[in-house]
Each structure stands twice: as C-alpha cells, then as structure tokens.
C-alpha cells in the first residue's frame, strides 16, 4: 500500500498489523508497516518524490504510524508507477518542445 501522511511524507510498504483494541480506545490506533520505499509530496504540485529505498536493508525496520495522521491509503503497483513516470516524462518533453516552437515562431515574427 501507499500511505500519504498529514506532514506530506509518503510510505510504500506491507502492513503488518493495525493495532489492538483496548477498553478505552477503539481498534486501529497504530499501523505497523514494513517500508519498501518512502518519500514526500512536493509542497506545490503534491507529486510524490521518492527519496529512500529500503530494499537493500538486511533487517526489516517496521514503522509504527498513528492512523490519525494518515490522509490516504491506496494500493501500490510498481508496474503502474513505472508506466506513469514514462508517460509523465513523455508529456513534459512534448510540452517543452511546443514551448520552444512557440518561442521560435514569436522570434520570426
């Protein structure tokens, strides 16, 4: 899953547990996650920027996250991420070419 947090941090990983209910609190106070990758959402565009890859660690390092700080939980797929990044890169290159072509036409006039 991919978790987006209130502080714009993003975690991708496997959920180990959702916490235990108590007499005072309801279930799901904490979420235990084994991270695969993490990063943050850009403050202006809210695009995810991945910064840390946990795949090379010899030991799993579970994170304990308060569910009240989680804004969203979505399914995560590496093939979808790769395809999305290809499309986004292609779109940016196309946009830059159109901008350059427009600038050249303005100079010619």
C-alpha positions as CSV (number, residue, x, y, z in Angstrom):
1,X,0.0,0.0,0.0
2,X,1.0,3.7,-0.3
3,X,0.3,5.9,2.7
4,X,0.1,9.6,2.5
5,X,0.6,11.4,5.8
6,X,-0.5,14.8,7.1
7,X,3.1,16.1,7.0
8,X,3.3,15.2,3.3
9,X,5.5,12.1,3.9
10,X,4.7,9.1,1.8
11,X,5.4,5.4,2.7
12,X,5.1,2.4,0.5
13,X,5.2,-1.0,2.2
14,X,3.4,-4.0,3.6
15,X,1.1,-3.7,6.6
16,X,2.0,-6.0,9.5
17,X,-0.9,-5.1,11.8
18,X,-3.5,-2.4,12.6
19,X,-3.1,-2.3,16.4
20,X,-5.1,-3.9,19.1
21,X,-8.3,-2.6,20.7
22,X,-8.3,-1.6,24.3
23,X,-11.1,-0.9,26.8
24,X,-10.6,2.8,26.3
25,X,-9.6,3.2,22.7
26,X,-11.0,1.6,19.6
27,X,-9.0,-0.6,17.2
28,X,-6.6,0.9,14.7
29,X,-4.7,3.4,16.9
30,X,-1.4,2.4,15.2
31,X,-0.5,0.9,12.0
32,X,2.7,-1.3,11.7
33,X,4.3,-1.0,8.3
34,X,7.4,-2.6,6.8
35,X,8.5,0.1,4.3
36,X,9.7,-0.6,0.8
37,X,10.3,3.0,-0.3
38,X,9.4,6.4,1.2
39,X,9.5,10.0,0.2
40,X,7.3,13.1,0.3
41,X,4.7,15.0,-1.7
42,X,6.0,18.2,-3.3
43,X,4.5,21.2,-1.5
44,X,3.4,23.0,-4.6
45,X,2.3,20.2,-7.0
46,X,1.8,17.4,-4.4
47,X,3.6,14.9,-6.7
48,X,5.3,12.1,-4.9
49,X,9.1,12.3,-4.8
50,X,10.7,9.1,-3.6
51,X,13.9,9.5,-1.6
52,X,14.6,6.3,0.3
53,X,14.7,2.7,-0.9
54,X,14.6,0.1,1.9
55,X,15.2,-2.9,-0.4
56,X,18.9,-3.1,0.4
57,X,18.5,-3.4,4.2
58,X,19.5,-6.7,5.7
59,X,16.9,-6.3,8.5
60,X,13.3,-5.2,8.3
61,X,12.6,-1.9,10.1
62,X,8.9,-1.7,10.8
63,X,7.4,1.8,11.2
64,X,4.7,2.5,13.8
65,X,2.4,5.2,12.4
66,X,-0.6,6.8,14.1
67,X,-3.7,6.3,12.0
68,X,-5.0,9.7,12.8
69,X,-2.0,11.2,10.9
70,X,-2.8,9.1,7.7
71,X,-4.6,11.1,5.0
72,X,-5.0,8.4,2.4
73,X,-4.2,4.7,1.8
74,X,-4.0,3.4,-1.8
75,X,-2.9,0.3,-3.5
76,X,0.6,0.5,-4.9
77,X,1.8,-1.2,-8.0
78,X,5.4,-0.9,-9.3
79,X,4.5,-1.5,-12.9
80,X,1.8,1.2,-12.8
81,X,4.4,3.6,-11.2
82,X,6.9,2.9,-13.9
83,X,4.4,3.4,-16.7
84,X,3.0,6.6,-15.1
85,X,6.6,8.0,-14.9
86,X,7.2,7.2,-18.6
87,X,4.0,9.0,-19.6
88,X,4.8,12.0,-17.4
89,X,8.3,12.3,-18.8
90,X,7.0,12.0,-22.4
91,X,4.3,14.7,-21.7
92,X,6.9,17.1,-20.2
93,X,9.2,16.6,-23.2
94,X,6.3,17.2,-25.6
95,X,5.3,20.3,-23.7
96,X,8.9,21.8,-23.7
97,X,9.1,21.2,-27.5
98,X,5.8,23.0,-28.0
99,X,7.0,25.9,-25.9
100,X,10.3,26.1,-27.8
101,X,8.4,26.0,-31.1
102,X,6.1,28.8,-30.0
103,X,9.1,30.9,-28.9
104,X,10.8,30.4,-32.2
105,X,7.7,31.5,-34.1
106,X,7.4,34.6,-32.0
107,X,11.1,35.5,-32.8
108,X,10.4,35.0,-36.5
109,X,7.5,37.5,-36.5
